[in-house]
Amino acid sequence: MAVGATAWAQPEPRDGRLVSPQGLTLYTFDNDVAGSGRSVCNPPCSGIFRPYLLDPGARPKGEFSAVGRDDGSLQWAFKGKPLYFWYDDKKPGQTGGDGMNRNIWHVARP
């Protein structure tokens, strides 16, 4: 796992979005290829859209899986698409990253 990175439990659906257990909105990136097993958002991208990393003991279930990152860590994915946080969402329910960078970032939906 990357130094200073925080790992998380499996995402959950809430109010039509996928969120962390703390309620923070998760996002997908159009440049990631579903089912490729990799995230393409690495530095500097990952400083803005932080990867939603797996808790070391996590066992993905259902449509959730794990994808690899260039630093060797594992990131949560939904239907094969890696999941991310937007750096500026600080409270549950915020969706500030939706539509960013010419609409290639989207709120992850169950």
Contacts in CASP RR format, 6 or more apart in sequence:
PFRMAT RR
TARGET T0000
AUTHOR 0000-0000-0000
METHOD contacts of the structure
MODEL  1
MAVGATAWAQPEPRDGRLVSPQGLTLYTFDNDVAGSGRSVCNPPCSGIFR
PYLLDPGARPKGEFSAVGRDDGSLQWAFKGKPLYFWYDDKKPGQTGGDGM
NRNIWHVARP
1 7 0 8 1.000
1 53 0 8 1.000
1 56 0 8 1.000
1 72 0 8 1.000
1 73 0 8 1.000
2 53 0 8 1.000
2 69 0 8 1.000
2 71 0 8 1.000
2 72 0 8 1.000
2 73 0 8 1.000
5 51 0 8 1.000
5 53 0 8 1.000
5 73 0 8 1.000
6 53 0 8 1.000
7 53 0 8 1.000
7 54 0 8 1.000
7 55 0 8 1.000
7 56 0 8 1.000
7 58 0 8 1.000
8 20 0 8 1.000
8 21 0 8 1.000
8 52 0 8 1.000
8 53 0 8 1.000
8 54 0 8 1.000
8 55 0 8 1.000
8 76 0 8 1.000
9 20 0 8 1.000
9 21 0 8 1.000
9 55 0 8 1.000
9 58 0 8 1.000
10 58 0 8 1.000
10 60 0 8 1.000
10 61 0 8 1.000
10 64 0 8 1.000
10 76 0 8 1.000
11 18 0 8 1.000
11 19 0 8 1.000
11 20 0 8 1.000
11 26 0 8 1.000
11 52 0 8 1.000
11 64 0 8 1.000
11 76 0 8 1.000
11 78 0 8 1.000
11 83 0 8 1.000
11 108 0 8 1.000
12 18 0 8 1.000
12 19 0 8 1.000
12 21 0 8 1.000
13 19 0 8 1.000
13 110 0 8 1.000
14 23 0 8 1.000
15 93 0 8 1.000
16 109 0 8 1.000
16 110 0 8 1.000
17 25 0 8 1.000
17 26 0 8 1.000
17 93 0 8 1.000
17 95 0 8 1.000
17 107 0 8 1.000
17 108 0 8 1.000
17 109 0 8 1.000
17 110 0 8 1.000
18 25 0 8 1.000
18 26 0 8 1.000
18 78 0 8 1.000
18 83 0 8 1.000
18 107 0 8 1.000
18 108 0 8 1.000
18 109 0 8 1.000
18 110 0 8 1.000
19 25 0 8 1.000
19 26 0 8 1.000
19 92 0 8 1.000
19 93 0 8 1.000
20 26 0 8 1.000
20 52 0 8 1.000
20 85 0 8 1.000
22 92 0 8 1.000
23 92 0 8 1.000
23 93 0 8 1.000
24 85 0 8 1.000
24 89 0 8 1.000
24 91 0 8 1.000
24 92 0 8 1.000
24 93 0 8 1.000
24 94 0 8 1.000
25 85 0 8 1.000
25 86 0 8 1.000
25 89 0 8 1.000
25 93 0 8 1.000
25 94 0 8 1.000
25 95 0 8 1.000
25 96 0 8 1.000
25 97 0 8 1.000
25 98 0 8 1.000
25 107 0 8 1.000
25 108 0 8 1.000
26 52 0 8 1.000
26 76 0 8 1.000
26 78 0 8 1.000
26 83 0 8 1.000
26 84 0 8 1.000
26 85 0 8 1.000
26 107 0 8 1.000
26 108 0 8 1.000
27 49 0 8 1.000
27 83 0 8 1.000
27 84 0 8 1.000
27 85 0 8 1.000
27 86 0 8 1.000
27 97 0 8 1.000
27 98 0 8 1.000
27 105 0 8 1.000
27 106 0 8 1.000
27 107 0 8 1.000
27 108 0 8 1.000
28 78 0 8 1.000
28 81 0 8 1.000
28 82 0 8 1.000
28 83 0 8 1.000
28 84 0 8 1.000
28 105 0 8 1.000
28 106 0 8 1.000
28 108 0 8 1.000
29 39 0 8 1.000
29 40 0 8 1.000
29 41 0 8 1.000
29 49 0 8 1.000
29 81 0 8 1.000
29 82 0 8 1.000
29 84 0 8 1.000
29 104 0 8 1.000
29 105 0 8 1.000
30 104 0 8 1.000
30 105 0 8 1.000
30 106 0 8 1.000
31 40 0 8 1.000
31 41 0 8 1.000
31 104 0 8 1.000
32 38 0 8 1.000
32 39 0 8 1.000
32 40 0 8 1.000
32 41 0 8 1.000
32 81 0 8 1.000
32 82 0 8 1.000
33 40 0 8 1.000
34 79 0 8 1.000
34 80 0 8 1.000
34 81 0 8 1.000
35 67 0 8 1.000
35 77 0 8 1.000
35 80 0 8 1.000
35 81 0 8 1.000
36 67 0 8 1.000
36 80 0 8 1.000
37 65 0 8 1.000
37 67 0 8 1.000
37 68 0 8 1.000
37 77 0 8 1.000
37 80 0 8 1.000
38 67 0 8 1.000
38 68 0 8 1.000
38 69 0 8 1.000
38 82 0 8 1.000
39 51 0 8 1.000
39 67 0 8 1.000
39 68 0 8 1.000
39 69 0 8 1.000
39 70 0 8 1.000
39 75 0 8 1.000
39 82 0 8 1.000
41 49 0 8 1.000
41 51 0 8 1.000
41 82 0 8 1.000
41 84 0 8 1.000
42 69 0 8 1.000
42 70 0 8 1.000
42 71 0 8 1.000
46 84 0 8 1.000
47 87 0 8 1.000
48 86 0 8 1.000
48 87 0 8 1.000
49 84 0 8 1.000
49 85 0 8 1.000
49 86 0 8 1.000
49 87 0 8 1.000
49 97 0 8 1.000
49 105 0 8 1.000
50 84 0 8 1.000
50 85 0 8 1.000
50 87 0 8 1.000
51 69 0 8 1.000
51 73 0 8 1.000
51 75 0 8 1.000
51 82 0 8 1.000
51 83 0 8 1.000
51 84 0 8 1.000
51 85 0 8 1.000
52 75 0 8 1.000
52 76 0 8 1.000
52 82 0 8 1.000
52 83 0 8 1.000
52 84 0 8 1.000
52 85 0 8 1.000
53 73 0 8 1.000
53 74 0 8 1.000
53 75 0 8 1.000
53 76 0 8 1.000
54 60 0 8 1.000
54 66 0 8 1.000
54 73 0 8 1.000
54 74 0 8 1.000
54 75 0 8 1.000
54 76 0 8 1.000
58 66 0 8 1.000
58 76 0 8 1.000
60 66 0 8 1.000
60 76 0 8 1.000
63 78 0 8 1.000
63 79 0 8 1.000
64 76 0 8 1.000
64 77 0 8 1.000
64 78 0 8 1.000
65 76 0 8 1.000
65 77 0 8 1.000
65 78 0 8 1.000
65 80 0 8 1.000
66 74 0 8 1.000
66 75 0 8 1.000
66 76 0 8 1.000
66 77 0 8 1.000
67 74 0 8 1.000
67 75 0 8 1.000
67 77 0 8 1.000
67 80 0 8 1.000
67 82 0 8 1.000
68 74 0 8 1.000
68 75 0 8 1.000
69 75 0 8 1.000
75 82 0 8 1.000
75 83 0 8 1.000
76 82 0 8 1.000
76 83 0 8 1.000
77 83 0 8 1.000
78 108 0 8 1.000
78 110 0 8 1.000
81 108 0 8 1.000
83 108 0 8 1.000
84 105 0 8 1.000
86 94 0 8 1.000
86 95 0 8 1.000
86 96 0 8 1.000
86 97 0 8 1.000
86 100 0 8 1.000
86 105 0 8 1.000
88 94 0 8 1.000
88 96 0 8 1.000
88 97 0 8 1.000
89 95 0 8 1.000
89 96 0 8 1.000
89 97 0 8 1.000
95 107 0 8 1.000
97 105 0 8 1.000
97 107 0 8 1.000
98 105 0 8 1.000
98 106 0 8 1.000
98 107 0 8 1.000
99 105 0 8 1.000
99 106 0 8 1.000
END
